[in-house]
Amino acid sequence: TLVSAKIRPAHQERLALVYVRQSSTKQVEENTESTEMQYRLVDRAAAMGWSDERTEVIDDDLGMSGRSTEHRIGFQRMIAEVSLGHVGIIFSIEMSRLARSCRDWHQLLENCSVFETLLADADGVYDPRDHNDRLLLGLKGTMSEAELHVLQGRLRAGQLNKARRGEYFTHAPIGYVRSENSLVKDPDEQVRSFVEMIFSKFIELGSLSGVVKFLRDETLTVPLRDHRGPNKGKLQWKQPNTSTLLCMLHHPVYYGAYVYGRRKTDPKKVVKGRANSGRVWASSDQWDVLLEDKLPAYISKEQFEENQRKLWENAAKYRLGVAMRGTSMLAGRVVCGHCGRHMSVSYSGRSKERLACDMTRNQWGEKQCQSFNAKSLSDLAQSLLLQAIAPASIELSLQAFANLDQDRRVIERQHMQSVERAQYESDVAYRRYEEVDPSNRLVAAELERRWEQTLREKKATEETLDRFRSQHQEKLTPSRVSQIEKLSSDIPRLWNAETTTGIDRQTIFRALVECIVVETVGRTEYVHLTIRWSGGFESRHRILKPVLRFEWLESAPEIRKLIQRRKGEGKTHAEVSAELNREGYHSARCSAFTPVIVSSLIKQFRAEENVKPEERELASWGLRDLAHELGLRKETLNTWRRRGWVHAMKESTRWTFWADEEELKRLRKLVDHNRQGLQKTPTKLTTPIINHPQKNA
């Protein structure tokens, strides 16, 4: 080999680095000749004047891609040595071995130029400080990067072409195994029955967490076949977890569809230093290939779509604008009739539920659509639900018990198959132990240990089966049928029993009711309802809700006249309240009238009659009423009062506010005013339009 004139004694005094890299583990295992050629570059370094002591091989990046320096320890060490001025020349079989990214390539060239390091490949020796060599090296780096994209494009095109035929597979989902160009159901009967059990239990329980809890309570494990490593293809049984079962429920393969392109890489979400980061699930309209009826199915397409709807619904609390489930029977089923959004449920104490449409207020600062106490709606929905299920209660109860008995048989069969599998593994281990030469003590001892381990596992599975049989011996006997018929005749008692949880009631309610559309009628006590039942039937109702002020009642003028007329006739409070109740009137709290309520109303009427004419023009408000009217917090309105931005006067221990229509317009403008930073609020918005006479007195 001729020594290049570019190599000077100063270069030979420093190290010669031989960089060896293969792009993947498969290339390392199969392309041995290429790896050997790279190692032989040591001989070329010796021919150019470097001794063995001054030649160093860097092969830390065998099996690493050259598209990035990330995780390439060898390349990073080489850059560090060059930057320290320790390297005279870098040998590589071709420049693409060093880097396939222009960014990394030009970083290497810049460092080599600064520290006078040469580069050498099969074509010659290059000096990065020389203009012509730098131009040639830049072209080689660009070609290396372009070649990477060409190779990836060819690979991607080949995969996509095979996927369009429904023949490209990575690894088989649970319940399937790879055949030559397709997937077939797992030949193991226990695996197939497990997959069928998962889908049937999800239909029954309606939630993924319920399925996981069921598996753990029954000590059932999940069948998995490793798709890499020494146990590749071997069936193993592991503890159930949410992510594994969620992948099963989301995978279209279980209804017989072939899908390619369910996962995409989002460059914005790639985290440096984390392999396979940035992977996101693509929506169904972004899948590259979807071939239905291509593979053997466990469920129908309709059932798969229903499962997706149920999973989407269960995840409502993680999405913006959808009500959290909570324990209320109504949670997630009530829709605002004004804006069409789901209404949220809040709880006060143990039993008080309140429905509110807060989306527009919380997100955009607009006025709240509507809110009211949910008791009347909950009572009506519960009454209608019990009426709906009463005719079929006995049949449903018997069917439920039959389903439990069927579940018991399925679980028992799973445990029996586990015992059978453990017996087989024990027999295999015993035969291997018997076949070994007893004099070969090292092998015999290991086989004996494995045999003992299989015996322990067999005993554990037998104990699990015995424990299950002892705890689940209930069967549908005639006496139990009679007991069920007796209990089913009193559904309300079962519904209100302490053992029936809020989640139980909610699950039943959500199975029968799709949604309830509610619409309050102004400030009145009336709420219009439209209940959409499963199956398409709709029923319309009207309920009452409490109001804050007596004047907001739709029948307030009639009640006032009746009370004043009867008191003028000398009737007592008790007689007046009894007549109001007979006429079908109700109080502001939607309860029956009592003498105390009538007395309070009479005092209110007298106080209003004693107000001067100029004061009567101004509407009086309580703190809570005015804050609700303006869509403010009570604390904010109190601050305005202290600043003199609103009419108010203290009566006993409470503050009374005054605001007519004109004043309300000013206050609403003040509410809508953007008070960012330290900007002063305009005086015209903070100055009351009319001073109340009593305030100036």
Residue pairs with C-beta under 8 A, 6 or more apart in sequence:
1 44
1 47
1 48
3 47
3 48
3 49
4 48
4 124
4 125
6 118
6 125
6 126
6 127
6 130
7 48
7 49
7 89
7 118
7 125
10 88
10 116
11 88
11 89
11 116
11 117
11 118
12 49
12 50
12 54
12 88
13 88
14 54
14 85
14 86
14 87
14 88
15 54
15 55
15 56
15 81
15 86
15 87
15 88
16 45
16 48
16 50
16 54
16 55
16 56
16 87
16 88
16 89
16 90
16 91
17 56
17 57
17 58
17 78
17 81
17 87
17 89
17 90
17 91
18 38
18 39
18 41
18 42
18 45
18 55
18 56
18 57
18 58
18 91
18 92
19 38
19 58
19 61
19 74
19 75
19 78
19 90
19 91
19 92
19 97
19 98
20 35
20 38
20 39
20 41
20 57
20 58
20 59
20 61
20 62
20 97
21 38
21 59
21 61
21 62
21 64
21 66
21 72
21 74
21 75
21 97
21 98
22 28
22 31
22 34
22 35
22 62
22 63
23 63
23 64
23 65
23 66
24 63
24 65
25 63
27 34
27 63
28 35
28 62
28 63
34 93
35 62
37 93
38 92
38 93
38 97
39 57
39 59
41 91
41 92
41 93
42 52
42 55
42 57
44 91
44 120
45 55
45 89
45 91
46 52
46 55
48 89
48 120
50 88
50 89
58 74
58 77
58 78
59 74
60 72
60 73
60 74
60 77
61 72
61 73
61 74
61 75
64 71
64 72
64 74
65 100
66 72
66 96
66 97
66 98
66 99
66 100
66 101
66 144
66 148
67 100
67 101
67 148
68 101
68 104
69 75
69 76
69 79
69 99
69 101
69 104
70 272
70 273
71 275
75 98
75 99
75 104
78 87
78 90
79 107
79 108
79 111
81 87
82 90
82 108
82 111
82 112
82 115
82 117
83 111
83 115
85 115
87 115
87 117
88 117
88 118
89 117
89 118
89 119
89 120
89 125
90 98
90 112
90 117
90 118
90 119
90 120
91 120
91 121
92 98
92 119
92 120
92 121
93 121
93 122
94 121
94 122
95 105
95 119
95 121
95 137
95 140
95 141
95 144
96 140
96 143
96 144
96 147
96 148
98 105
98 108
98 119
99 105
99 108
99 141
99 144
100 144
100 145
100 147
100 148
101 145
102 141
102 142
102 145
105 141
105 144
105 145
106 138
106 141
109 128
109 134
109 137
109 138
109 141
110 128
111 117
112 118
112 119
112 128
113 128
113 129
113 134
116 129
117 128
118 125
118 126
118 127
118 128
119 125
119 126
119 128
119 137
120 126
126 133
126 136
126 137
127 133
128 134
128 137
159 168
159 260
160 260
160 288
160 289
162 168
163 258
163 260
163 261
163 288
163 289
164 289
166 182
166 258
166 289
166 291
166 294
166 295
167 181
167 182
168 260
169 178
169 182
169 183
170 227
171 178
171 227
172 178
172 183
172 225
172 227
173 183
173 247
173 248
173 251
173 253
173 254
174 191
174 195
174 222
174 223
174 224
174 244
174 248
175 185
175 186
175 191
175 192
175 194
175 195
175 223
175 248
175 254
175 298
176 183
176 184
176 185
176 186
176 253
176 295
176 296
177 183
177 184
177 185
177 186
177 187
177 225
177 233
182 295
183 253
183 295
183 296
184 296
185 192
185 296
185 298
186 192
186 195
186 223
188 223
188 235
189 417
190 223
190 414
190 417
190 418
190 421
191 223
191 235
193 410
193 413
193 414
193 417
194 220
194 222
194 223
194 414
195 248
195 254
195 298
196 298
197 410
197 414
198 211
198 245
198 248
198 249
199 249
199 254
199 298
199 299
199 303
199 307
201 210
201 211
201 214
201 407
202 208
202 211
202 249
202 307
202 310
203 303
203 306
203 307
204 403
205 211
205 214
206 310
206 314
206 507
206 510
206 511
207 310
207 314
208 242
208 245
208 246
208 249
208 311
208 314
209 242
211 245
212 240
212 241
212 242
212 245
215 221
215 222
215 240
216 239
216 240
218 411
218 468
219 464
219 468
220 240
220 411
220 414
221 237
221 238
221 239
221 240
222 237
222 238
222 239
222 240
222 241
222 244
222 245
223 235
223 236
223 237
224 235
224 236
224 237
224 238
224 244
225 233
225 234
225 235
225 236
226 232
226 233
226 234
226 236
227 233
237 418
246 311
248 254
249 307
249 311
250 308
250 311
251 259
252 259
252 290
252 304
253 259
253 295
254 297
254 298
254 299
254 304
255 297
255 298
255 299
255 300
255 301
255 303
255 304
256 292
256 293
256 294
256 295
256 296
256 297
256 301
257 290
257 291
257 292
257 293
257 294
257 295
257 301
258 289
258 290
258 291
258 294
258 295
259 287
259 289
259 290
259 291
260 287
260 288
260 289
261 282
261 286
261 287
261 288
261 289
262 281
262 282
262 287
263 279
263 280
263 281
263 282
264 279
264 280
264 281
264 282
264 286
265 278
265 279
265 280
266 278
266 279
266 280
267 278
268 278
269 277
269 278
269 280
270 277
270 278
271 277
271 278
284 290
292 301
299 307
313 332
314 325
316 322
316 323
316 324
316 325
316 332
316 342
317 323
317 324
317 325
320 363
321 341
321 342
321 359
322 332
322 342
323 331
323 332
323 334
323 342
323 343
323 344
323 345
324 331
324 332
324 344
324 345
325 331
325 332
325 506
326 345
326 347
327 501
327 502
327 503
327 506
328 345
328 347
328 353
328 374
328 378
328 502
328 506
329 378
329 381
329 382
329 502
329 505
329 506
329 509
330 345
330 353
330 355
330 374
330 377
330 378
330 381
330 509
330 516
331 345
331 506
332 342
332 510
333 509
333 510
333 513
333 514
333 515
333 516
334 342
334 343
334 345
334 355
334 377
334 515
334 516
334 518
335 341
335 342
335 343
335 515
335 516
335 517
335 518
336 342
336 343
336 357
336 369
336 370
336 517
336 518
336 519
337 517
337 518
337 519
337 528
337 530
338 357
338 369
338 370
338 519
339 357
339 359
339 360
339 369
341 357
341 359
341 360
341 369
343 355
343 356
343 357
343 370
343 518
344 355
344 356
344 357
344 358
345 353
345 354
345 355
345 374
346 353
346 354
346 356
347 353
347 354
348 354
352 373
352 375
353 373
353 374
353 375
353 378
354 371
354 372
354 373
354 374
355 371
355 372
355 374
355 377
355 518
356 368
356 370
356 371
357 368
357 369
357 370
357 371
358 368
358 371
359 369
360 366
360 367
360 368
360 369
361 367
361 368
361 631
366 631
367 631
368 631
370 518
370 519
370 520
372 520
372 527
372 545
372 546
373 545
373 546
376 527
376 543
376 544
376 545
376 590
377 516
377 518
377 527
377 529
377 543
380 529
380 541
380 543
381 509
381 513
381 516
381 531
382 495
382 505
384 531
384 539
385 508
385 509
385 512
385 513
386 491
386 492
386 495
388 512
388 533
389 396
389 491
389 508
389 512
390 491
393 488
393 489
393 491
394 484
394 485
394 488
394 489
396 488
397 484
397 485
397 487
397 488
398 476
398 481
398 484
401 476
401 480
401 484
402 476
404 474
405 474
405 475
405 476
408 472
408 474
411 468
411 472
412 465
412 468
412 469
412 472
415 461
415 464
415 465
415 468
416 465
418 461
418 464
418 465
419 458
419 461
419 462
419 465
421 461
422 454
422 457
422 458
422 460
422 461
422 462
423 458
425 454
425 457
425 458
426 451
426 454
426 455
426 457
426 458
428 454
429 447
429 450
429 451
429 453
429 454
430 451
432 447
432 450
432 451
433 444
433 447
433 448
433 450
433 451
436 443
436 444
436 447
437 443
437 444
438 444
474 480
487 494
488 494
494 500
495 505
511 534
512 533
512 534
513 531
513 532
513 533
513 534
514 532
514 533
514 534
515 532
516 529
516 530
516 531
516 532
517 529
517 530
517 532
518 527
518 528
518 529
519 527
519 528
520 526
520 527
520 545
521 527
521 528
521 554
523 547
523 549
523 552
524 547
524 552
524 553
524 554
525 544
525 545
525 546
525 547
525 552
525 553
525 554
525 586
525 588
525 590
526 542
526 543
526 544
526 545
526 554
527 542
527 543
527 544
527 545
528 540
528 541
528 542
529 540
529 541
529 542
529 543
530 538
530 539
530 540
531 538
531 539
531 540
531 541
532 538
533 539
544 586
544 590
545 590
546 588
546 589
546 590
547 553
547 588
548 588
548 622
548 624
548 625
548 628
549 588
549 625
550 556
550 559
550 587
550 588
550 601
550 604
552 588
553 559
553 586
553 588
555 585
558 585
559 580
559 585
559 601
560 601
560 605
562 576
562 579
562 580
562 583
562 585
563 576
563 580
563 598
563 601
563 602
563 605
564 605
566 575
566 576
566 579
567 576
567 602
571 579
572 595
573 595
573 596
573 598
573 599
573 602
574 595
576 593
576 595
576 598
577 592
577 593
577 594
577 595
577 597
577 598
580 593
580 598
581 592
581 593
585 593
586 592
586 593
587 593
587 597
608 616
612 693
614 693
615 692
615 693
615 694
617 660
618 647
618 658
618 659
618 660
618 663
618 690
618 692
619 658
619 659
619 660
620 656
620 657
620 658
621 629
621 656
621 657
621 658
621 659
622 654
622 656
622 657
623 634
623 637
623 638
623 654
623 655
623 657
624 634
626 637
626 646
626 657
626 659
627 633
627 634
627 636
627 637
629 664
630 637
630 664
630 667
630 668
630 671
631 671
632 671
637 646
637 657
638 655
640 646
640 670
641 648
641 655
641 657
643 686
644 686
644 688
645 670
645 686
645 687
645 688
646 657
646 659
646 667
646 688
647 657
647 658
647 659
647 663
647 688
647 690
647 691
647 692
647 695
648 655
648 656
648 657
648 658
649 655
649 656
649 658
649 692
649 694
649 695
650 656
658 692
659 667
660 690
662 689
662 690
663 688
663 689
663 690
666 685
666 688
666 689
669 685
670 681
670 685
670 686
673 681
673 682
673 685
675 681
